[in-house]
Amino acid sequence: MTDTLESLPDLIRQWAQELGFADVGITLPDTGPHGDHLKQWLAEGLHGEMAYMADHGDKRYTPDSLIPGTLRVISLRMDYLSAPDSPKDVLANPEKAYISRYTLGRDYHKLIRKRLATLAKRIDEAVAGYDYRAFVDSAPVLERALAQRAGLGWQGKNTMILSRKAGSFFFLGEIFTSAPLPVDEPYDKEHCGRCRACLDKCPTDAFPSPYRLDARRCISYLTIELKGSIPEELRPLMGNRVFGCDDCQLVCPWNRFSKVSDEDDFHPRHQLDNTELAELFLWTEAEFLKRTEGSAIRRTGYEGWLRNLAVGLGNAPSTIPVVEALKQRAHFPSALVQEHVHWALARHGINPATISAPTP
C-alpha cells in the first residue's frame, strides 16, 4: 500500500490531464499565513456585503475542520480562455458590453465538479479505503491559498494565483482526501517584482496596496455580488464592464503565457463576447433566462443585469441606439433599475421626467 501511495501522484497527474486539467499539486490541509490574511481582510470590512466570507468560523482556512479526517488536498487547474478572443477590442468600444471571459460559456461549476468526481473515483479504485470530497466554489474553501501551497503558482499583487506557464486565466478545483499522499513543495517564490500594472490599471482603484483588494470598489463585486445600488461615484469608472472585470489580468505580463482551452463549454455563447449594450438591455426577462441558461451570468438576476447595463449605457456615447434603449426602460417596474436608468439618461442630458410612460 505504501508503494502504491508513493507512486499515485504520477497517476493522478496523468488522469487529471486526460480529464482536461492542466496542472495538479498536492498539499497538506494547511493554508499557512493565508488564514491570518483572511481574518484581517474581514476585520477591515473589505469584503463588503459578502457575508458568506465570514461564515463557517475557521472552516474556510482549515480544511480538516471543514472535512474532518482530511490529510491531503489535491489542487487542480483548468484553463478557460477560448480563441479567437479580443477582450481589449471590446473594452475599447464603449457601445459594446464587456463580460468577464470566465463567464462567456457555460457555468464552469458543473463541468469541473463532474471531472473532479471522476478523478476521485479513479483514485479510490487505485487505493480503496480512503475518503474523497470534491469542491469547486461549492464550499468555504480558501482555494487560492491551497493552490499556492500545492505549488501551482504564487499569489500576485492582484490577489490572483499566477503561473509562469499559464498566467491566471484558469479555474481551480480541489479534492480533499484522507489518503496520506506525498506532497508537493509550496510555491514560495514571487515573480511580480516591481511591476504594478494590475494595481495601476484597475478602473476603480480597488487595490489599496499590493496583495490587498477592497472588494467594495471591485467591478466584479459591484456587478455580481452587490445586490443594491451601485455607488454613484464608481459608476463612471466602470465603463462598459457589465459582468465582472478582467483588467488586472489583461494587463498582467504573465498572461502572455495563458493557454487556450479546447473545452466546448468554455466557448462564448450567444455572441456575448461581442454584443452591443443596447441590444442586451432590450432583452425581455424570458430572453435573459433563455440566453443565460447554464451560465454564471444568472447569478446577477434580471434586475441586476439591467442595472449593470444601464451603467454601461450611461458611460456610452450619446448615439441613437443608446439613448432610445434607455428611454424604453425609463419606467421599468423596478426602483433599482429605474434609479440607474435615470442616472444614465441624465448623463446624456435627458430629464427622465420628460419621458412619457408607455400606454398600458
Long-range contacts (C-beta under 8 A, 24 or more apart in sequence): 1-127, 4-126, 4-127, 5-127, 5-179, 5-180, 5-181, 5-182, 6-182, 8-123, 8-126, 8-127, 8-179, 8-181, 9-181, 9-182, 9-184, 11-126, 12-74, 12-119, 12-123, 12-181, 15-119, 15-122, 15-123, 16-76, 16-119, 19-115, 19-118, 19-119, 20-78, 20-115, 20-263, 21-76, 21-77, 21-78, 21-115, 21-119, 21-173, 22-77, 22-78, 22-79, 22-166, 22-170, 22-259, 23-76, 23-77, 23-152, 23-163, 23-165, 23-166, 24-74, 24-75, 24-76, 24-77, 24-150, 25-74, 25-75, 25-147, 25-150, 25-151, 25-152, 25-184, 26-72, 26-73, 26-74, 26-75, 26-150, 26-181, 26-182, 26-183, 26-184, 27-72, 27-73, 27-75, 27-146, 27-149, 27-150, 27-151, 27-183, 27-184, 27-186, 28-71, 28-72, 28-73, 28-149, 28-183, 29-62, 29-63, 29-64, 29-70, 29-71, 29-72, 29-73, 29-176, 30-62, 30-63, 30-149, 31-61, 31-62, 31-63, 31-142, 31-145, 31-146, 31-149, 32-145, 32-149, 32-186, 34-61, 34-142, 34-144, 34-145, 34-148, 35-60, 35-61, 35-62, 35-142, 35-145, 38-142, 41-212, 45-216, 46-212, 46-213, 46-214, 46-215, 46-216, 47-215, 48-215, 48-216, 48-221, 48-225, 48-226, 49-225, 49-226, 49-227, 50-215, 50-221, 50-225, 52-140, 55-140, 56-140, 59-140, 60-140, 60-141, 60-142, 61-142, 61-145, 63-141, 63-146, 63-176, 66-139, 66-140, 66-141, 66-176, 67-131, 67-133, 67-176, 69-131, 69-178, 70-176, 70-177, 70-178, 71-177, 71-178, 71-179, 71-180, 71-181, 72-176, 72-177, 72-178, 72-179, 72-180, 72-181, 72-183, 73-146, 73-149, 73-150, 73-174, 73-175, 73-176, 73-177, 74-150, 74-174, 74-175, 74-177, 74-181, 75-143, 75-146, 75-147, 75-149, 75-150, 75-152, 75-172, 75-173, 75-174, 76-116, 76-119, 76-172, 76-173, 76-174, 76-175, 77-147, 77-152, 77-163, 77-166, 77-170, 77-171, 77-172, 78-108, 78-112, 78-115, 78-170, 78-171, 78-172, 78-173, 78-261, 78-263, 79-166, 79-169, 79-170, 79-258, 79-259, 79-260, 79-261, 80-105, 80-108, 80-169, 80-170, 80-171, 80-261, 80-263, 80-266, 81-169, 81-258, 81-259, 81-260, 81-261, 81-266, 82-260, 82-261, 82-266, 82-267, 82-268, 83-260, 85-260, 85-273, 86-274, 87-246, 87-250, 87-273, 88-250, 90-240, 90-273, 90-274, 91-239, 91-240, 91-241, 91-247, 91-250, 93-240, 94-239, 94-240, 94-315, 94-316, 94-317, 95-240, 95-276, 95-277, 95-278, 95-316, 95-317, 95-319, 95-321, 95-322, 96-240, 96-274, 96-275, 96-276, 96-277, 97-240, 97-242, 97-272, 97-275, 97-276, 97-277, 97-280, 97-309, 97-312, 98-239, 98-240, 98-241, 98-242, 98-245, 99-242, 99-243, 99-244, 99-272, 99-273, 99-297, 100-220, 100-243, 100-244, 100-245, 100-246, 101-169, 101-246, 101-273, 102-169, 102-171, 102-244, 102-296, 103-243, 103-244, 103-295, 103-296, 103-297, 104-266, 104-267, 104-268, 104-269, 104-272, 104-273, 105-263, 105-264, 105-265, 105-266, 105-267, 105-268, 105-269, 105-295, 106-265, 106-266, 106-269, 106-294, 106-295, 107-294, 107-295, 107-296, 107-298, 108-136, 108-171, 108-265, 108-266, 108-296, 109-136, 109-137, 109-138, 109-296, 110-294, 111-263, 111-265, 112-136, 112-171, 112-173, 113-138, 113-173, 115-173, 116-173, 116-174, 116-175, 119-175, 120-175, 120-177, 123-175, 123-177, 123-179, 127-179, 130-177, 130-178, 130-179, 131-176, 131-177, 131-178, 132-175, 132-176, 132-177, 132-179, 133-175, 133-176, 133-177, 134-173, 134-174, 134-175, 134-176, 135-173, 135-174, 135-175, 135-176, 136-171, 136-172, 136-173, 136-174, 141-174, 143-172, 143-173, 143-174, 144-172, 146-174, 147-172, 148-186, 148-187, 149-186, 150-183, 150-184, 150-186, 151-184, 151-185, 151-186, 151-187, 152-187, 153-187, 154-187, 154-188, 154-189, 154-190, 154-191, 154-192, 155-211, 156-192, 156-198, 156-211, 156-252, 156-254, 157-192, 157-195, 157-196, 157-198, 157-199, 157-207, 157-210, 157-211, 158-198, 158-199, 158-207, 158-213, 158-248, 158-249, 158-252, 159-211, 159-212, 159-213, 160-248, 160-249, 160-252, 162-191, 162-192, 162-252, 162-254, 163-254, 163-257, 164-191, 164-254, 164-257, 165-257, 165-259, 166-257, 166-258, 166-259, 167-249, 167-252, 167-254, 167-255, 167-256, 167-257, 167-258, 168-249, 168-252, 168-254, 168-255, 168-258, 169-249, 169-255, 169-258, 169-259, 170-259, 191-254, 195-253, 197-251, 197-252, 197-253, 198-247, 198-248, 198-249, 198-251, 198-252, 199-248, 201-247, 201-248, 201-250, 201-251, 202-247, 202-248, 203-237, 203-238, 203-239, 203-241, 203-245, 203-247, 204-234, 204-237, 204-238, 207-248, 218-245, 219-244, 219-245, 219-247, 220-244, 220-245, 223-300, 223-304, 223-308, 224-299, 224-300, 224-304, 227-304, 228-336, 229-336, 229-339, 229-340, 230-307, 230-308, 230-311, 230-340, 232-343, 235-311, 235-314, 235-315, 235-340, 235-343, 236-314, 236-315, 238-311, 238-312, 238-315, 239-312, 239-315, 240-277, 240-312, 240-315, 240-316, 241-312, 242-277, 242-280, 242-305, 242-308, 242-309, 242-311, 242-312, 243-297, 243-300, 243-305, 243-308, 269-295, 272-297, 276-321, 277-309, 277-312, 277-313, 277-316, 277-322, 277-325, 278-313, 278-321, 278-322, 278-324, 278-325, 280-305, 280-309, 281-306, 281-309, 281-310, 281-313, 281-325, 281-326, 281-329, 282-325, 282-328, 303-334, 303-336, 303-337, 306-332, 306-334, 306-337, 306-340, 306-341, 307-336, 307-337, 307-340, 310-337, 310-340, 310-341, 310-343, 310-344, 311-340, 311-343, 311-344, 313-344, 314-340, 314-343, 314-344, 314-345, 314-347, 314-348, 315-347, 318-348, 318-349, 322-348, 323-348, 323-350, 326-350, 327-355, 330-355, 331-355, 331-357, 331-358
